[in-house]
Amino acid sequence: MRLDLFLRASRLVLRRTVAQELCDAGAVTVNGAAARPSRAVREGDEISIKRRGRALTVRVLTLPQSKQVSRGDAPSLYELVSDIETKDEG
């Protein structure tokens, strides 16, 4: 499954276009490497998202069977590794 689709399905990002913009800006990494929106996501991958003074890292537990995942089921797709508040630079 594509990274941008996983971020949307898991509700870590509310819209696919936002996921794509975050990837293009270098704010999303997979297993420590900058990731493009089209990167394939696999179970066990660690995804880090940096935005709005937060650094969120999750581990992919399972991939959804469809693009539409219910709000209640979305958190079961990943496990929270860390959620750190960062200071704004500048």
N, C-alpha and C positions, 0 to 999 in steps of 0.2 A: 504494500500500500504506500502511496506517495506521502511524504512528510506533511504537506499542506492539508491533505485530506484527513490524515490522522489527527492533526492538531484541531481541526474543525470537529471531527466525529467525537473526540474525547472532551470537547468543550473547553480545552485549554485556551483556545482562541475562538471568538464568537463567529468570525467570518473567514472564509477561505482567502479572500483578497488581503485581509490583515495578516494572515499567516504568511502569504507570499511576500508581502512588504517587509515583514520582520526578517524573513530569510534573506531577502535581497540586501537588507541593511546590515547583515552580519550579526543579528541579535539572537539567532538560533544556532545551536551546535548539537551535533549527534556524536556521542562517544568522543567528545573533545575537539572535533573538527567542524569548521564552519560548514553549514549545510544549505543546499539549494532546495527550493520547494519540491522538486521532482525526485529528491533522494528517496530511495526505498527504505522503509522502516521495518524492522524485524523485532520479534520478541526478544527481550533482554537489552535492547538499545537504551542508552541514557540520553535523554533530550534535555537541554538547558535552554531556557528562554529568559532574556534580559529585557525588561521594559519597566517604565514608570518607577524607577528606584527599587526594583525587586529583581532577584535572581532566583528563578524557579527551576529545579531539576527533578525530573521524573524518570522512572524506569518503565519501559513498555512491558506489560504483563501478557496482553493478548491483543490481537488485531480484530477489529469488528468485521462481521460478516457482510455488512452493508454500509452505505454512506450515512444512513440515518440511524442514530443511536439515541435511545430515550435519555432524558436528563438523569433519571435514576441509575441507569446502567453505565453511563459515561465514566464515572470514577473507577469502575472495575477494570477499565482498560489499562490503567497505569497505577504505579505505586509512588508516592511522594518520597523523594530522597532528601531534598532540602528546599527550604523556602527562606531566603535571606533578604533582609532589607539592606539596600546599598545606599551610600550617600551620593547625592547628585554632584557631578563634577562641574566646576566652573564657578 
